[in-house]
């Protein structure tokens, strides 16, 4: 369907059913939202007026190390810390917690933009409806297969986050068909074969019945960012379109949980409002999901506002976030929500990613292209076309380059998707993360998938960096998990013979 044809339908049945406030009424007693902006500002002001001493900070850090969610007041106290020695202790605690919960694994993925048609007019976004210069396109089924063949067969990705604008041409039926096509693509690799094994979705807020359809189609994690938790700023940057409804977006994950989707991803676009308020808002969201649904967010993301074509707010914002403040946000949220996965994307440049990845980040992307059809296009690796993108990327390095750098840093790239197929999601995964068991258990599958990727896709230089790391990982299993070592060794032998997608 062309976007011109689809635009004619915006005022029809599709538009009439986008928002149903009765679908969130049960979560809003007396019509009030769980997030209280005044209470957040008061907590920040109290902490700023009387910052905590060392003893109080260490008491809070002890709670984080026990993998317990902090309270809003406790996070506000940590936000107010300015003493360099205490800050160093907080950074160290964040790195320690990341290692305890997730070991030395980093999960990689690629973003795949399915279409850039959108009825919303977000003032910071290159895809906004008011940007008349943006050429609009939605991938056909054949174009989608070509993109996936490149991602899975040439680059070696196993996970995607597929991205949709809010538009009738990319409704939930289209999303479900997209997921099914992606899973169907299988490509011969150097030794084995390549295939996408986990499709996560970044999409507009959907109704509960639509979310059930996504779940049945094989959805992985459902990702919706509030963008900003400050209601006043939110109204200013979302002047028109369905996205202008703050509450409908705020309760998206409640609906997802009700629909049976127990892996959800939240985030804020840092740079729209005061970063301190956003950090508090993200914690408030996590606390509310734990309270109302029994399960916190599977991931928290840290996108930072980047240049975008014909997006006025990017130039006008007074809330631009420095590198130091983004680091503080990452550390603080690792301490505040110690169990959650944390995503830092290629919006950030290589130096910033190296700086933050050891402080709590568990997932990142590589070989990323965010224009429509960019992966299968015949153009130089790492090139960008800002006029056709939602924003400009800061890091266009290949997955091979990133895997090599991570190996040199002592971090193993995990391509594992086993947990989702074994039922380690929702409450199960939360319990494993809080106990530290998930980090140990997933090491086995990280080793298997790393071996698989090195054999199928790595350059000579990356294999040279990866092999010593793999040996160290095997030594660690032999020493710390001796009961599992024979089975792991047998699975590695099968992998060497070309078997794929083995897991524990």
C-alpha positions in Angstrom: 0.0 0.0 0.0 1.4 3.5 -0.9 1.6 6.0 1.9 -0.6 8.4 -0.1 -3.4 5.8 -0.2 -3.0 5.1 3.5 -3.1 8.7 4.4 -6.6 8.9 3.0 -7.6 6.4 5.7 -6.3 8.3 8.7 -9.7 9.9 9.4 -11.5 6.6 9.1 -12.0 3.5 11.2 -8.3 3.2 12.0 -8.2 6.7 13.6 -11.4 6.2 15.5 -10.0 3.1 17.3 -6.5 4.3 18.1 -7.2 5.4 21.7 -9.7 3.9 24.1 -9.4 5.5 27.5 -11.6 2.8 29.0 -8.7 0.4 28.3 -6.6 2.2 31.0 -9.3 3.2 33.5 -8.5 0.4 35.9 -5.0 1.6 36.2 -6.0 5.2 37.0 -8.0 5.5 40.2 -9.9 8.8 40.3 -8.4 9.6 36.9 -5.0 10.3 38.4 -1.7 9.0 37.0 0.8 7.0 39.1 3.5 9.5 38.3 3.3 12.7 40.4 5.5 15.4 38.9 5.2 17.6 42.1 6.3 14.8 44.3 9.3 14.1 42.1 10.3 17.8 42.1 9.9 18.0 45.9 12.1 14.9 46.4 14.8 16.4 44.1 14.6 19.7 45.9 14.9 18.2 49.4 17.9 16.1 48.4 19.6 19.1 46.7 19.1 21.2 49.9 20.7 18.6 52.2 22.8 16.1 50.2 23.5 12.7 51.9 26.6 11.9 53.9 28.9 9.0 53.1 27.1 6.6 55.6 23.7 7.2 54.0 25.0 6.7 50.4 26.7 3.4 51.5 23.4 2.2 53.0 21.6 2.9 49.8 24.4 1.2 47.8 24.0 -1.9 50.0 20.4 -2.1 49.0 21.4 -1.8 45.3 24.0 -4.6 45.7 21.2 -6.8 47.2 19.4 -6.3 43.8 16.5 -4.4 45.4 14.7 -1.6 43.7 15.4 1.8 45.3 12.7 4.2 46.4 12.2 7.6 44.7 13.6 9.4 47.8 16.7 7.1 47.8 17.3 7.8 44.1 16.9 11.6 44.7 19.5 11.3 47.5 22.0 9.7 45.1 21.3 12.2 42.3 22.3 15.0 44.7 25.8 13.5 45.4 28.6 15.7 44.2 31.5 14.5 46.3 34.0 12.9 43.9 35.0 10.1 46.2 31.3 9.1 46.8 30.6 9.3 43.1 33.6 7.0 42.5 32.0 4.5 44.9 28.7 4.8 43.1 30.4 4.1 39.7 32.2 1.1 41.2 29.0 -0.3 42.7 27.2 0.1 39.3 29.9 -1.9 37.5 29.9 -4.5 40.3 26.1 -4.9 40.1 26.2 -5.2 36.3 28.8 -8.0 36.6 26.9 -9.7 39.3 23.6 -9.8 37.5 24.7 -10.1 33.8 28.3 -11.3 34.0 30.6 -9.9 31.3 28.0 -10.4 28.5 26.9 -7.8 26.0 23.9 -8.6 23.8 23.8 -7.1 20.3 21.0 -6.3 17.9 20.2 -4.2 14.9 17.4 -1.6 14.4 15.3 -2.2 11.3 13.0 0.6 10.3 10.0 -0.9 8.4 8.5 2.4 7.4 8.8 6.1 8.0 5.1 7.2 7.6 3.7 8.7 10.7 0.7 10.8 11.6 2.3 12.4 14.7 4.2 15.7 14.7 6.9 15.2 17.4 9.0 18.3 17.3 12.3 16.5 17.8 11.8 13.8 15.2 12.9 13.7 11.5 9.9 11.5 10.7 7.3 13.9 12.0 4.3 14.5 9.8 5.3 18.2 9.5 8.5 17.4 7.8 7.3 17.7 4.2 10.8 17.1 2.8 11.1 13.5 4.1 10.6 10.9 1.3 8.1 8.4 2.8 8.5 4.7 2.2 7.2 1.4 3.7 9.1 -1.8 2.9 7.4 -4.3 0.7 7.6 -8.0 1.6 10.4 -8.6 -0.9 12.3 -5.5 0.3 11.9 -6.7 3.9 13.3 -10.1 3.0 16.3 -8.4 1.3 17.0 -6.4 4.5 16.8 -9.5 6.7 19.0 -11.6 4.3 21.7 -8.9 4.7 21.3 -8.6 8.5 21.1 -12.4 9.2 23.2 -13.8 6.3 26.0 -11.2 5.8 26.3 -9.3 9.1 25.3 -12.1 11.4 22.7 -10.5 13.6 20.3 -12.8 15.6 18.1 -10.1 17.2 16.3 -7.2 15.6 14.3 -4.3 17.0 11.8 -3.4 14.3 10.6 0.2 14.3 7.2 1.4 13.1 5.7 4.9 12.9 2.0 5.4 13.8 0.2 5.2 10.6 -2.7 3.1 9.1 -0.4 1.5 6.5 1.6 0.0 9.4 -1.2 -1.2 11.6 -1.1 -4.2 13.9 -1.9 -6.7 11.1 1.0 -5.3 9.1 3.3 -5.6 12.2 2.3 -9.2 12.7 3.0 -10.1 9.0 6.3 -8.3 9.3 7.3 -10.5 12.2 6.3 -13.7 10.5 8.3 -12.8 7.3 11.4 -12.0 9.4 11.3 -15.3 11.2 10.9 -17.2 7.9 14.2 -16.0 6.3 17.1 -18.4 6.6 20.4 -17.8 4.9 23.5 -20.0 4.4 26.6 -18.7 6.2 30.3 -19.7 6.1 29.8 -22.8 8.2 26.2 -22.9 9.4 23.3 -20.6 8.6 22.0 -17.2 9.6 18.5 -16.5 10.9 16.8 -13.9 13.1 15.8 -15.6 16.3 14.3 -12.7 18.3 12.2 -9.9 16.9 11.6 -7.1 19.4 9.2 -4.3 18.4 9.4 -0.5 18.9 6.0 0.7 18.0 3.2 3.2 19.0 1.0 2.4 21.9 -1.5 -0.3 21.0 -4.8 -1.4 22.5 -4.8 -4.6 24.6 -6.5 -6.7 21.9 -3.9 -5.6 19.4 -1.1 -6.4 21.8 -2.5 -9.9 22.1 -2.2 -10.2 18.3 1.5 -9.1 18.5 2.2 -11.7 21.2 0.7 -14.5 19.1 2.8 -13.4 16.1 6.0 -14.1 18.0 6.8 -10.7 19.5 9.9 -10.6 21.7 10.2 -7.5 23.8 7.7 -4.7 23.3 9.4 -1.3 23.5 7.6 2.0 23.9 9.4 5.1 25.3 7.5 7.8 27.1 10.0 10.2 25.6 9.6 12.6 28.5 7.9 12.0 31.8 7.4 15.7 32.4 3.7 16.3 31.3 4.3 20.0 30.6 7.2 19.3 28.3 5.4 16.3 26.8 2.5 18.6 25.7 4.8 21.1 24.1 6.8 18.6 22.0 3.7 16.5 20.9 1.3 19.2 19.6 -0.8 17.0 17.3 -1.5 13.3 16.5 -2.4 10.4 18.8 0.9 10.7 20.6 -0.3 13.9 22.2 -2.2 11.8 24.7 0.3 11.5 27.6 -1.8 9.1 29.7 -2.5 6.7 26.9 1.2 6.3 26.3 2.1 6.2 30.0 0.0 3.0 30.5 1.1 1.2 27.4 3.1 -1.4 29.4 0.2 -2.1 31.8 -1.8 -3.1 28.7 1.1 -5.1 27.4 1.3 -7.1 30.6 -2.4 -7.6 30.6 -2.1 -9.0 27.0 0.5 -11.5 28.2 3.6 -9.7 27.1 5.9 -10.0 30.1 9.1 -8.5 28.5 8.7 -4.7 28.1 11.2 -2.0 27.4 10.9 1.6 28.6 13.0 4.7 28.1 13.3 8.4 28.0 14.7 10.6 25.3 17.4 12.5 27.2 17.5 16.1 26.2 13.8 16.8 26.0 13.5 17.8 29.7 15.7 17.9 32.9 17.6 14.6 32.9 17.2 14.3 36.7 13.4 14.3 36.3 13.6 11.7 33.6 15.7 9.4 35.7 13.1 9.7 38.5 10.3 9.1 36.1 11.9 5.9 34.8 12.3 4.6 38.3 8.6 5.6 39.1 7.6 3.7 36.0 9.6 0.6 37.1 8.1 0.7 40.6 4.6 1.0 39.3 5.0 -2.0 36.9 6.3 -4.0 39.8 3.4 -2.9 42.0 0.6 -3.3 39.4 1.8 -6.1 37.3 4.4 -7.9 39.5 7.1 -7.6 36.9 9.4 -4.6 36.3 10.8 -3.5 32.9 13.0 -6.0 31.0 15.1 -3.1 29.7 15.6 0.6 30.1 17.0 2.6 27.2 19.1 5.8 27.2 18.6 7.5 23.8 20.0 11.0 23.8 18.6 13.8 21.6 20.6 13.9 18.3 20.4 16.2 15.2 17.4 15.5 13.0 16.3 17.1 9.7 13.6 19.7 10.1 13.1 19.1 13.8 13.0 22.4 15.5 13.1 21.2 19.1 16.6 19.7 18.7 18.0 23.2 18.1 15.9 24.9 20.7 16.1 22.6 23.7 17.6 24.1 26.9 17.9 20.6 28.4 20.9 19.3 26.3 22.5 16.5 28.2 26.3 16.5 28.6 28.5 13.3 28.5 29.0 13.5 32.2 25.3 13.8 32.9 24.5 10.9 30.6 27.0 8.8 32.5 25.4 9.9 35.8 22.0 8.8 34.4 23.3 5.3 33.5 25.0 4.8 36.8 22.0 6.0 38.8 19.5 3.8 37.0 21.8 0.8 37.3 21.8 1.4 41.1 18.0 2.2 41.2 16.7 -0.7 39.1 19.6 -3.2 39.5 17.9 -6.2 37.8 17.0 -4.5 34.5 18.8 -4.7 31.2 20.1 -1.4 30.0 20.4 -0.3 26.3 22.8 2.2 24.8 22.5 2.6 21.1 24.6 3.8 18.2 23.2 7.3 18.8 26.3 7.6 20.9 29.8 7.7 19.4 32.4 5.0 20.0 34.2 6.8 22.8 31.0 7.3 24.7 29.9 3.7 24.3 33.3 2.5 25.6 33.0 4.9 28.5 29.5 3.6 29.6 29.4 0.0 28.6 31.1 -1.2 31.7 29.0 0.9 34.1 25.7 -1.1 33.6 25.0 -1.4 29.8 23.9 -4.9 28.8 22.7 -4.3 25.2 23.9 -2.3 22.2 23.5 -2.2 18.4 26.0 -2.3 15.6 26.1 -2.1 11.8 23.1 0.1 12.3 21.3 1.8 9.4 18.0 3.7 10.1 16.9 4.8 6.7 14.3 2.6 4.9 16.0 -0.2 3.0 19.5 0.9 4.1 20.9 -2.5 4.9 20.5 -3.9 1.4 21.3 -0.7 -0.4 24.5 -0.5 -2.5 26.5 2.2 -0.7 29.6 2.5 1.4 29.6 0.9 4.8 29.1 3.4 7.6 27.5 6.1 5.3 24.4 8.0 6.3 21.7 9.9 4.6 20.4 12.4 7.2 17.5 13.5 4.9 16.1 10.0 5.0 16.7 9.2 8.7 14.9 9.9 12.0 18.1 11.3 13.4 21.9 11.1 12.9 23.8 8.2 14.3 27.0 8.7 16.3 28.5 5.3 15.6 28.3 3.5 12.3 30.9 0.8 12.9 30.2 -2.7 11.9 29.1 -5.6 14.1 32.5 -7.2 13.4 34.3 -4.1 14.7 32.2 -4.0 17.8 32.6 -7.7 18.6 36.4 -7.3 18.3 36.5 -4.3 20.5 34.3 -5.9 23.2 36.6 -9.0 23.1 39.6 -6.8 23.6 37.8 -5.3 26.6 37.2 -8.7 28.0 33.5 -8.8 27.2 31.8 -11.6 25.4 29.2 -10.8 22.8 26.1 -13.0 23.4 23.8 -13.9 20.5 21.7 -16.1 22.7 17.9 -16.0 22.5 17.3 -19.3 24.3 15.8 -17.9 27.5 12.7 -16.6 25.6 12.0 -20.0 24.1 12.6 -21.8 27.4 10.2 -19.7 29.3 12.8 -17.6 31.2 10.8 -14.4 30.8 8.6 -12.2 33.1 8.6 -13.2 36.8 11.0 -16.2 36.1 13.7 -14.0 34.6 13.2 -11.4 37.3 13.8 -14.0 40.0 16.9 -15.3 38.2 18.3 -11.8 37.7 17.7 -10.8 41.3 19.5 -13.9 42.6 22.4 -13.6 40.2 21.7 -17.0 38.8 20.9 -15.7 35.3 24.4 -14.4 34.7 25.9 -17.8 35.5 23.3 -19.8 33.5 23.6 -17.6 30.4 27.4 -17.8 30.2 27.0 -21.3 28.7 24.7 -20.1 25.9 26.9 -17.0 25.4 29.9 -19.2 24.8 27.9 -21.4 22.3 26.6 -18.5 20.3 29.9 -16.6 20.3 31.6 -19.7 18.9 28.9 -20.0 16.3 29.3 -16.3 15.3 33.1 -16.5 15.1 32.9 -19.5 12.8 30.1 -18.0 10.6 30.8 -14.3 10.3 33.9 -13.0 12.0 36.8 -11.5 10.1 40.3 -12.9 10.7 41.1 -10.0 13.0 38.0 -10.5 15.1 38.6 -14.3 15.3 42.1 -13.6 16.6 40.7 -11.3 19.3 37.8 -13.7 20.1 39.6 -17.0 20.4 41.6 -16.1 23.6 38.5 -14.7 25.2 36.6 -17.9 24.4 39.3 -20.0 26.0 39.2 -17.8 29.2 35.4 -18.2 29.3 35.8 -22.0 29.0 38.4 -22.1 31.7 35.9 -20.2 33.9 33.2 -22.7 33.3 35.6 -25.6 33.9 36.6 -24.1 37.3 33.3 -22.6 38.5 30.7 -24.9 36.8 32.5 -28.2 36.4 29.2 -30.2 36.3 28.2 -28.3 33.1 31.6 -28.4 31.4 31.3 -31.8 29.6 27.9 -30.9 28.2 29.2 -27.5 27.0 32.2 -29.2 25.4 29.9 -31.6 23.6 27.7 -28.8 22.3 30.7 -26.9 21.1 31.9 -30.0 19.1 28.5 -30.2 17.5 28.6 -26.5 16.7 32.0 -26.9 15.0 30.4 -29.6 12.8 27.8 -27.0 11.6 24.9 -27.5 13.9 23.3 -24.2 14.9 21.0 -22.8 17.6 22.0 -25.2 20.3 21.3 -24.0 23.8 20.9 -25.0 27.4 
